[in-house]
């Protein structure tokens, strides 16, 4: 039988007293919770000293009220939702549940910058939302990520809504570390699919490098038209050869053909004074609905290859 979680599971011991740079369960950054994702990384960076605040246990807030802790106590609706998630996700491993709060924290909040926080809420009965917030005080950098786990037993999947950072960190592959942490947990609880909307300037060019592809033939068809327009605007070295390779990919109706665009990485292009690899320039600024399926061997190999660049690995998914 799955363990039932109560207020006591979310309490901190005296040895876990909060410190400014400690890693802890459900911290919040006051005021930042009220802003939408487009601005939150910028606000983290610019207003960190003014607007974040430690509290004894933590706080999780959504637009329709408390969905977690307030003044050290979980509300009943949060505990009920958490136990529904635990009943779905828990796997008996002898001593510990995969829904045990600290284990969830350790999975989903990789060590990148401090202070950092994980906020969890339940926007609907069968959906767990978790948000990561990091502040790099030395570099005045903020990072925000929002994800949802839809744990309906008939069609469980994760949706990755946003990953924003300001300013970017040229010395660390943040996307790799956060995605690796998420996939490790999803493998444990039985999630085998991540959906997203690739966008926010570089998302359209970034996520295919991790095995994402358009979710349907219709989505790929619309994206192909955008890619052609973007290519036609470029000043491309060896344009004829590059166009021939581009058309090989674009004539393929299979959404997985987006990965063939990697063959254009050896060509340089220019647009509006910017230089770059052609495969990046034709996808930069695009917006499309995508999916990463763990049961697709090609997608999984692309993901593993990308993660290996920063010495990260994942276990092979089981059926």
Secondary structure, 3 states (H helix, E strand, C coil): CCCCCCHHHHCCCHHHCCCCCCCCCCCCCCCHHHCCHHHHHHHHHHHHHHHCCCCCCCCCEECCEECCEECCEECHHHHHHHHHHHHHHCCCCCCCCCCCHHHHHHHHCCCCCCCEEEEEEEEECCEEEEEEEEEECCCCEEEEEEEEEECCCCCCEEEEEEEEEECCCCCCCHHHHHHHHHHHHHHHHCCCEEEEEECCCCHHHHHHHHCCEECCHHHHHHHHHHHHHHHHCCEECCHHHHHHHHHHHHCCCCHHHHHHHHHHHHCEEEECCEEEEHHHHCCCCCCEEEEEECCCHHHHHHHHHHHHCCCCCCCCCCC
